[in-house]
Amino acid sequence: MISFSKRFFLFCASVALAISLSGIAKAQGPKIEEGFDYRVMPVPQPVEAKGKVEVIEFFWYGCPHCYDFEPELKAWLKRQPKDVSFRKVPVAFRDDFMPHSQLFYALEAIGKGDALNDKVMYAMHKENKRLMTENEIADWVASQGVDRNTFLAAYRSFAVISKARAARQMADAYRIDGVPTIVMQGRYVTSPSIAGTKAKSIVVMDFLEEKIRKNNYK
């Protein structure tokens, strides 16, 4: 028969072991699984940045989830080393979303993308600006101190329209069915909706970043 003191000792030891294992699990972070937290594209797409970790955010100005994800994504980008290449690609799931893609590339063309991208989203989601037509868009851009004619020349240009169309084709090639969606190295796909939360998606991005480095940027 096992004495009370021995049973008590064994109980304490088992509790200590459980706590220890729990601590190890927490230190290692949440479990990340392919098919649950991220998916792998059946046909990887070519990357533009060779020898780097390529990160693409597919987004839409009018998407409230993209707007909500922006602070977490920006914080993540701030702590990335130089071997991480990031770019945004606007998605137009419908024809009437194409003006937003043109807006994105027109702002980029006149050197106002970094200054106004966040303001576009704020105007749409906090000030209830529609920005669906050329006139609505041009009026808003002009209100930000940009020459209206300069903007419209870029907005209507063949180069900007071509980029907007190419972005739509790219979203199709990557099988983007919702935004925001993050694609890393042309093959790994995750998002807050795939991972479950915005915070978990950032953890998944960290995991994939290291995975890509270990695989020699593949």
N, C-alpha and C positions, 0 to 999 in steps of 0.2 A: 504494500500500500504506500502510495506517495504521500508524504507528509504535507501539511498545510503550507509550511514555509517553502517547501520545494515547489508546490503548485503555484504559490504566489510568485516565486522567482521566475518560473517558466512563463507565467502570464505577463510579468513585467518585461521579460526578454522579448516576447512576441510583440508586445506593444511598441517597444523600442525599435524592433526590426521594421515594423509597419511604418512608423514615423520616418525612419531612415530611408526606406524605399520611396516613401512619398516625397521626401525632400529631394532625392535624386531625380525623381520624375519631374518635379517642378523645376529643378536646375536645368534639366535637359530641354525644358519647354514642351509645348503641346505636340502631340504626335501629328505628323504631316503625312498624308497618304495620297498617292496618285489615284485619280478617279473620284476622290472625295474633296480634297482641298485644291487640287489643280488637275488639269488634264493635259495629255500630250497629243499634239496634232498628228494625225496619221501621215500627213505629208508636210514636213517642215518647210517653212518659207525662207528664202535667202535673206541674210542679214546685210545691212549696209555698213555697219561698223565692224570691220574685221579685227580680231584680237581684243575685243571688248565685250562687255556684257550689254547686249542691246535690250532696252526696255521701251516698249511702245504702249502708250495709253490710248485706247480707242474711246472717244467721248463724244458727247453732243452738248452744245451750249444749253439747250433746253431741258436737259436731264437733271432733275433734282438730286438724284443719287450721285451724279458726277460732282455737283456743287458741294454736297456734303462730304465727299471723299477727298476733295482738294486739300484741306488742311493736313490730313494724314499723309497724303502723297507728297506734299511739299516738304514736310518734316523728314520723310524718308529720303528724299532726294538730297537734302542738305547734308546728310551724313554719308553720302556715297563717295567712294574714291574716284580717281580720274579714269579708271577703266570701265566706268558705267556710262553708257550713251543712252540718253533719254530723248524721246520726241512724242508729240501728241499727233493723233490722226483723227480728224472729225468724221463722224459717221452720219450718213443720211439714210435712214431706213425708209423714208418716203420722199417723193419728189419735192414736196413743200418744205423739206428740211435742207435742201441744197443751198438756199441762200445763206444759211449759217456756216456751211462749209466754205462758201465763197468769202464770207465775212472773215473767217479764220485766216484764209490764205491771202486775202487782200491786206489785212492788218500786218501779216508777216511780210508782205511785199513792200510795204511802205515803212517798215521798221517800227511798227507800233504794237506788235503782238505781245511782247513781254509787258508793256505798259497797260494794255487795255483788255487782255483776255479775262482777267479776274473781274474787271469792271463790267464786261459784257454779261457775265454770269450773275453778278450782283444785280444789274439792272433788270434782268429777266426774272430772277427768283425772289428778289426783295422789293423791287420797285414795280413789278408787274408790267414791264415793258414787253410787248409782243415781239418786236424786231423780226417780223415774218416777211415783210416786203422790202424791196429795194429802197423805197422812200423812207420807211420807218428806220431802216438800218442806217442810211446815209444821214438822216436827221440826227440820230443818236450819236454817230461818230463825229459829226460836226459839233455837237454839244460838248464833246471832249477836247475841243481845240484843234481838231484836224480839218484841214481844208477839204470841203465837200467834193470839189471837182477832182482833187488829187486822189481822194479815196475812190470815187466812182470810176475813175480811169483804171485804177488797179482792179476794182471789183468786177468790171466788165471785160477785163483783158483776157485774151486767149490763154495766157499762161496760168492765170488764177482759175479760170473755168476748167482748164485741163487738169490742174492739180485736184480740184474738187471732184471731178469725175474719176480720176485715178484713185483717190481716197475711197470712193464708194466701191470701186472694183477690188481694192485691197481688203476692205472689210469683208467682201464676199469671199475672197481667197482665204482669209483667216477664219471664215465661218463665224463671224461675230454676230451674235443674236441678242445681245443686250449690252448696255453701257452703265458704268464704266467697266472696261475689260482691259486687263494687263496681259500683254504677250511678251515673253522673255526669250531671247535668242531664236526667235522665229518658230518656236516649237512648244514652249510651256505656257499654258493659259490659266490665269486665275482672276479672281475678282471678289469683291465683298460678298456677292451673292453665291459664288461657288464655294468660297471658304467659310461662309456663314456670317462673318462680321467684318467690319472695316479693319479692326485691330488684328484679327486672324489673317486677313489677306496680306497685311504688312509682314507678319511673321513668315508667311508662305513665300513672299518675295525675297526675304532674307535667305531662306532655305534654298530657293532656286538659284539665287545669285551665287552662293557658295558651290552649289552643284555644278553650275556652268563653269566656274573657275577650275574646279577639280577635273572637269572633263576637257580642259584646254579650250575653253570658250566654244563648246559645242552644245 
